[in-house]
Amino acid sequence: MSAENNEVEEQILVVPASVIDAIGTIDGFESDVDRFLIPILESDQLAYKPRGPMESDPSFKQLIPYVLLEWTDPEGTTFLFTYTRGGGGGESRLHAKRSVGIGGHISQEDSVDGSDAYRTGMRRELDEEVNLQSSYQETKEGLIYDPSNEVGKVHLGVVHRFILEQPAVSSNEADLAEGGFVSVDELFEEMDRLETWSQLAIQSLYGKSH
């Protein structure tokens, strides 16, 4: 029975912590994303491993695209798509926290046909979690590593910003509850309700104006 369970367990993309440590130290938000991400994605030590054991093994870091959906209204007020993590699938240790990041694990199935598994996985997660009906410009903004909690110790977030032409986004999953656009000003006022990665991303990308 256990062998059968192992066969069907999701295989997720991870990188040994030693690969990251050889490049430099990430503590919180790291804006020099290509310095780390390019060698990580080119590393011959990237591997797909069973998700269960990886959730409690900090010697490996799970690569997680973390996409911020940003829209600025005609008056110049900037908004981010925000939701509350529900009680469905995903990371149970984050439930009931507000988040501005869309994304999740890169699975082995994302690497079919020699495609870019990271990009494929990011698009799959977006399509699963939200209905995005706006054109946008995309930028990579940084990396997040937060070892202050059990979730953060095993995940490495890659922060992408999608600058939308229209606020045309809605939640696709019940796990993304109360989805909608909230102004950055309001998010700063409610910072303690946000998950740690969202706090780090907002403070790093928008903090200069506050």
N, C-alpha and C positions, 0 to 999 in steps of 0.2 A: 504493500500500500504506500509506504513512504517513497519507494522508488518511482511509483506512478505519479505521486505528487511532485517529485522533483522534475519529472519530464514536462509537466504542464506549467511549472512555475515560470513567471515572466523573467526573461533574461534582459538585464539592463546594462547600459554602457557605463563603465567605471574606469577610473585611472588611478594607479597607485599614488598614494600621498607623496611618496618619494620623488615622483616625477615633478610634482608641483614644487616641492621643497628645493629641488635642484635648480629651479628657475628663480625663486625668490619667495618672500613671505607675503601672504594675503591675510590681512586681519581687518574684517569689516568690508569696506568697499574699495576696490582697486580699479582705478580709471584706465590704467595702461593695459587694456584688454588684450591687444594682439601680442604683447610681450609674453603673456602666459598662454592664451588660447591657441595660437598657431602651433607652438611646439607640443601642446597637449594633444591637439587633434591629429598631429603628424606622428605622435609617439607610437612605436611598435609595441608598447605595453598597454595601450588601450585594449579593453576586453569586455565581453558580455558575461556577466555572472548572475547567479540567481538572486532575485531581489531580496528575499527573506534574510539570508545571512548578511547581505550588504547593509541592511538597515541598522546593524549594530556593530559594524566593523570599520572603525575610523582609519584603518590603514589603506582603505580605498575611498575615493570620493565619487559620488554619483553626479554626472553632468546634467544640469537642469537648465534648459532655456527658460528665461523669466521675462515675459514680454509685457511692457507697459504700453497701454493704448491711450494716447494723449490727443486732446482736441482743444483748440483755442477759439473762443467765440469772437464775433466781430468787435466786441469791446476790449478784447485783449486779455480776457480772463482765461487761464489755463485749467483744464479739467483732466482727470484721469478716470478711466473705467475702474470701478471699485465693486467688490462683492464680499459677501460673508461666506467663509467656508462652511458648508453644511455637514450633515452626518452621513453622507454617502460614501463613495469610494475615496481612494487617495490617502493622504497622510492624516491619520486620526489624531495625531498629536497636535495638529494645527486647527482642529475644528473650533468653530465659533469665533475665530479671528477674522478681522477684515483684511483684505489683500488688494493690491493693485497689480499683482503679477499673474499672468496667464502662462501656463506651461506645465511640464512634467518630464518624466523620465524618457530617455531615448531607448527604445526597445530593439531587440535583435531583428525584429520584422521590418524595422525602418531601413535596414541595410541591403534589401533585396535589389537585384539587378545592378549592383555596383554603384548605386546612387549615393549621394552625400547623406549619410544616415543622420547626421546632426540636423541638417536643414529639413530633411524629410520628417524627422521626429517632431521638430518644432512646429511645422505646418500641420501635422496630424493632431497634435495637442490643441492647437488653436482651433482647428475645425471641429474637434470634439467638444470643446468647452464653450466656444462663443460663435455666434453668427455675426460675422464681420462683413458689412455691406458697403464700406467706404474704401476708396483708394487711399494710399498712404505712402509716406517716405519712411524708410527703415534705417536706423543707425544702431551700431553696437556701442554700448555706453560703459560697460565695466563688468567686473566679476565681484561676486559676493561670497565670502566665507565667514561664517559666524560660529566659532567653536564653543560659544558660551552655553549651548544647550544641546540635548541629545540629537535633535533633528539636524541642527547646523553642523555637527561634527562629521556627518557622513555625506553632505551635499555641497556641491560647488555650483553656484548660480551664475549664469551668463545673462546679463541684463541687456535686453534689446528695447529700443523705443520705436514704436510705430506712431508717426505724426499723421493723424487722420485729417482728411478734408471735411468729413462730416461725422457727427456723433452717432453713427449708425452701427451700434453694437448691442447685442442682447445675449443673455445667457442661454446656452444649449442644455445645460445639465442642472438637475436639482441641487447638486453639490455646490453650485455657484449661486447662492441665494442673494436676493436684494441687489441684483446687478444694476448698475447705472453710473452715470458720470457725476463725480463730486469734484468741486474746485480744489486746487492745491492748497489754497488758503484754509479751507475747512479741514483738509486732511492734516495740516500742521496742528490745528487746534485739537484734533482727535487722535493724535499720534499714539497714545497709549493703547488704543483699541486695535492697532494694526499689528500684524505679524512682524517679526524682527526684520526679515528681508525687505518688506515694504518700507519700514522705517528707514533702513539704511539707504535704499534706492532714492526715496523722496528727499531725504536730507542731503544726499550727495548731488543729485541732479537739480534740485530746486532750492536748496538752502541759501544760496547767495542772495536771493531776493527777499529773504526773511530775516 
